[in-house]
Amino acid sequence: MDVEADVTVIGSGPAGLTAALHAHESGAKNVLLLEREEELGGILKQCIHNGFGLTQFKKDYTGPEYAERLIEELEKTSVQYFLNTMVLSLSADRVITAVSPEKGLFHIKSKSVVLAMGCRERTRGNIDIPGTRPAGVYTAGVAQRFVNIDGYLPGKEIVILGSGDIGLIMARRLTLEGAQVKGVYEIMDSPGGLKRNIVQCLNDFDIPLYLSHTVTEIRGRERVEGVVVSQVDQKMNPIGGSEQFIACDTLLLSVGLIPENELSKEAGVELTPITKGPVTTETMETSVPGIFSCGNVSTVFDLVDYVAETGVITARNAARFAGGDWKEEGNPVEIVPGENVRMLFPQRYSFKDDLILFVRSAKPIEKPVKIEFPQVGLSLNRLYARPNEMLRFKLSRDRLKGVTGPIDVSIRER
Amino acid sequence: MEVEKKRFTCIICPIGCDIDVELQNGNVVSMKGSRCEKGREFVLQELKEPTRILTTTIPIKGAKWAMLPVRTDKPIPKRLLSKVIEQLAGIELQAPVKMYHVIVKDVAGTDANIVATRNMKRTTTTRRKQPQRDIQ
């Protein structure tokens, strides 16, 4: 083997940086961090807006500041990192095949592996927008990279489809850079992004938000000349006769993110349709022993603080696994979405650690709610439940000790 | 006396409390919906003078990337956002730059400074090679 490591982390965004740092702090000796780009930080480098680390550091950082803080801490440790390093494959016995300009093709044998590859944006192909195929159709994250790192403005008259946070952030960013954002169109009847972003990114700049609307045609030969938008009914089908042509030179898509799991699949990691990421236990271990996953490769989180928290949990357990301090504590039980639960993470409990559970409601309830765990004999209160804001719960290992069957989770009005 | 009603959505944290305010002669007579003290402070500030943190980028030469991310080191009046952006137009920096290096002091008379939000090393190599043309 070319390289041997105790814990190897794939990806150096917020999840990977945190995992590498905490694997070291948890006592793993030989920690290795792999990054395919030429510097650490992942997507944080292009997220130049503030709002990062509010709960984790009690600071209102921008993405780059947040990354620099983690990188500075990492530089003080013995954690090794390889840049420009693309992982080509991962096997179930934890052999990583990677390639880089310095090392060529090489292999890493690691006692435990942490998947932290993040997620990717859904594109036009994922949502099948009819029309021509001109230049000027970008995902919001690509446009963000153009503007914030490369210094290019993607267009002058812009329509944004989808009200996810990146789309809202880009509406403000492009307006400040002198472009005209003609509107944000959202197919659902409620916004996808956080309320604070509706206020500070759209309302502050008088950018209109059209709910229950979608783009039904893209027009233009060489370059986008405009889009046709239509109102949709309750089943999200376009309503005939509601078509309206909007002249523009650019269409940005902010239509969702998908965990990036090509490597996970190759290693035989079981994925779940609930999150489109690996099935994991509370230790963040996947179905393949010694392979752990954290951050947006597991499920797409709303806040970087949550991403980092999963990185800490993963690191603690990946270090334990690498150190041989790992034995089964009885049969794992499933954690099952019940009434009004669209998503939950993780999906298994293996009695090794406290359970930090993230839950997303299926429909908005703007009233006090209770979250029920009947098999645990537990009901927890929250002030509301919104599909665009994950709920986070901590259930201690002691509390879960006697549980034998699957754990159902339901959200109900109080 | 006429009571004026206003609704604000707090932007201090991701919860986004909807806060209802009743005003009489411009004075707050009631405020409901805020889950914490910061929400109340936010509304009082919005009534007096809405302020925001501004984040943007400035071109930089001699670095790996074309743009350096920057921010105001404190919130500035919302009405001055575009004035600050205008004042930053035309500035070009030279690498290296350290994080929190002050790029513009007291920008547009706001009493806030524009500071770098990351370290940017000096690099001699260009990031991208020119595409090779093998067709004559």
Interface residues (C-beta under 8 A of the other chain):
Chain A: E38 E39 K45 I48 H49 N50 G51 L54 D60 T62 G63 P64 E65 A67 E68 V147 N148 I149 D150 G151 L176 E177 L194 K195 R196 I198 V199 Q200 D204 D302 L303 L383 E389
Chain B: T9 C10 I11 I12 C13 P14 I15 G16 R35 R52 I53 L54 T55 T56 T57 P59 K64 W65 A66 M67 P69 R71 K78 L81 S82 I85 M99 T117 R118 N119
